Amino acid sequence: MQKLIAQLRAGLADLPWTLMPSDTAIQPLLVGENQAALKLSEGLRERGIWVAAIRPPTVPQGTARLRITLSAAHSETDVQQLIGALNELAC
């Protein structure tokens, strides 16, 4: 699991969104505004990747995020697919 987390964190380091500190399988990607988080989540869904957008009141206003959850069932290829999709959506 730690290898997948490290791969994800390295692959998302240059995105315009902030990957919040976490050493766990849950890797929150801070997006900011609700609509931006929803749009990003939808863009991933269109690419076959399900990552939930978490918005107020669950989190404070202005801190909407994606809740990336890794599991032992994910492969390095799965993580690379997510990294590629997020980098594509950042353009």
C-alpha positions in Angstrom: 0.0 0.0 0.0 2.8 2.4 0.9 4.3 2.0 -2.6 0.9 2.9 -4.2 0.6 6.0 -2.0 4.1 7.1 -2.8 3.4 6.6 -6.6 0.2 8.6 -6.4 1.8 11.5 -4.4 4.8 11.7 -6.7 2.5 11.7 -9.8 0.2 14.4 -8.5 2.9 16.7 -7.2 2.7 19.2 -10.1 -1.1 19.6 -10.3 -2.8 22.9 -9.7 -4.7 21.3 -6.8 -3.1 20.5 -3.4 -2.7 16.9 -2.3 -3.3 17.2 1.5 -0.9 15.5 3.9 -1.8 11.8 4.5 0.1 8.6 5.0 -3.1 6.5 4.7 -5.0 4.9 1.9 -7.2 8.0 1.8 -5.5 10.8 -0.1 -7.6 14.0 -0.2 -7.0 16.3 -3.1 -8.0 19.9 -2.2 -9.8 21.5 -5.1 -11.4 24.5 -3.4 -14.8 25.4 -4.9 -17.8 23.0 -5.1 -18.3 23.2 -8.8 -14.7 22.6 -9.6 -14.6 19.5 -7.4 -17.8 18.2 -9.0 -16.5 18.9 -12.5 -13.2 17.1 -11.7 -15.1 14.1 -10.2 -17.3 13.9 -13.3 -14.3 14.1 -15.6 -12.8 11.1 -13.9 -16.0 9.2 -14.0 -16.2 9.8 -17.8 -12.8 8.1 -17.9 -14.0 5.1 -15.9 -12.5 6.2 -12.6 -14.8 6.8 -9.6 -13.5 9.4 -7.1 -16.1 11.1 -4.9 -16.2 14.9 -4.5 -16.5 15.9 -0.9 -18.2 19.3 -0.3 -19.7 21.4 2.5 -21.2 20.7 5.0 -18.9 17.7 5.2 -15.9 19.9 4.9 -15.5 23.7 5.5 -16.7 26.1 2.7 -14.0 26.7 0.1 -12.3 23.3 0.8 -14.1 21.0 -1.5 -11.9 18.0 -2.4 -11.7 14.7 -4.1 -11.4 11.7 -1.7 -9.0 9.4 -3.4 -9.1 6.0 -1.7 -6.5 3.4 -2.6 -6.8 -0.3 -1.7 -4.8 -3.4 -1.9 -7.0 -4.3 -4.9 -5.5 -1.4 -6.9 -2.4 -2.0 -9.1 0.4 0.4 -10.1 -1.3 0.5 -13.5 -4.6 1.7 -11.8 -2.7 4.4 -10.0 -1.0 5.5 -13.1 -4.3 5.7 -14.9 -5.6 8.0 -12.2 -2.5 10.2 -12.3 -2.8 10.4 -16.1 -6.4 11.4 -16.0 -5.9 14.1 -13.4 -3.0 15.5 -15.3 -5.2 15.5 -18.4 -8.0 17.3 -16.6 -5.6 19.9 -15.2 -4.9 21.2 -18.7 
